[in-house]
Amino acid sequence: MPDLTAELQALESELHHPGTRITRERLERLLHPEFTEVGRSGRPYTRETVITFLAAQVTQPDVAAANYVARLLGPGVALLTYESAQNSADGTVDLAARRSSVWLQTEMGWQLFYHQGTPAPDA
């Protein structure tokens, strides 16, 4: 499913702020109305909490993500898995995680329904 993987990877990457600040309006389109997240910390987050946090970011973290794989779970439902970490200014890798996202295909296109990060050893 290379096409699906590429499409969902591009959408997921928007949430990492790759070089530009993401707007509240774009976040509202990307995140399903019933979106929830369990962060790398184990804390649960609501859609509004995530939108408010991401829209308020002034600087973008240097997120490195790799090994994206998408799998269709059923009609209009896909699971995207990948690995991520943040690159610190001193060149060290921090906050490594294995990530899973459930995407739903809606009238608005693919929307992120659920996201979870699990701590992984820093590289």
N, C-alpha and C positions, 0 to 999 in steps of 0.2 A: 504494500500500500504506500508506495513512495509519494504519490500525489497527496493523499490524505495526511501523511506525516509532514510533508512540506507545508501544506496549508495550515495545519494546527500549530506547527512549530512557529510559523510567522506570526500567528495570532498570539500565542503564548509569549513570544519574544517582545511583543509590544508592552506587555506588563512588566518587563525588565527595564524599560526606559532606554532602549538602545540609541543613545545620542540625542533624544528629544524628550521633552516633557509631555506626558500623556494628559489629555484633558478629561475633566469630569464627564463630559458628554460621550467621549469615546469609551471610557470605562463603563458607563451605563449601557452602552451597546454591547460591549464584550462580556460583561458579567450578567448572567441570567438573573431574573428577579428573585429567584430562590437560592442564589449562590451562597455557599458557606465554605469556609476554609479551616483546616487544622494546620497551623504553622509548624515550622521546624521545631519550635519551642514546645509544641504540644498544646498550645493555647488555641481555642476556637475563635474564629472571627466571623463577623457578619458582613454582608455585602456592603452596607453603609460604612462600616469601619474601614474596610479595605479601600473603597473608593475615596473616602476622605483622606486616608493616609497617602495613597499613591498620587492623588491629584495635588497634594500639598508639597510633594518632593521638589526641592529647589535644585539639588544636584542629583545626578543619576549614579547609582552604584555601578561599579564595574563588574557586571555579572558575566560569568563564563558558563555557558550551558552546552551540553553535548549528549550524544547517544540518544537522540529522540527516536521513539518508536510509537506509532499509532496503531491501534487495533479497533476494528468495529466490534461493538458489543451487541448490536442489534440495529434495526433501521433507525438512522438518525442519532445514534449514541456511540461515542468513541472514547476510548481511554488513551491518553497520551502519557508516556513515561519518559523521564530523562534525568540527567544528573546536573547539578548546578553548584556553583561556589562563587564567592566574591573575591576579587583580586584587590589586595590592599595596596596602598601607595608605595610601600616598601617591597612589593613584589611577592609577598606571601599570600597563600591561599587560605581563606577563612570561610566559615559557615557552609561547608560542603553539605550537600543534601541529595537524597534521592527523592524525586518528585513524581506525583501522579495527579493527573487532571482528567476529569470527566467532562466532555463537551457534548452539548445537545445541538442538533441542527434544527433551527427554528425559522419562523418567517423572516427574522432579522439576520439570518445566516447562523454560523456556528457561534454558540455562546457557552462560556465557561460556567458549569453548574456546580462543580466541587473541585477543590484543590487540597492536596496534602503534601507536606514536606516531612521527610524523616532524616534525622541527622546521619551523616556518613563521615568516615574518617577524613580529615583534611588531607589533601594531596601534598 
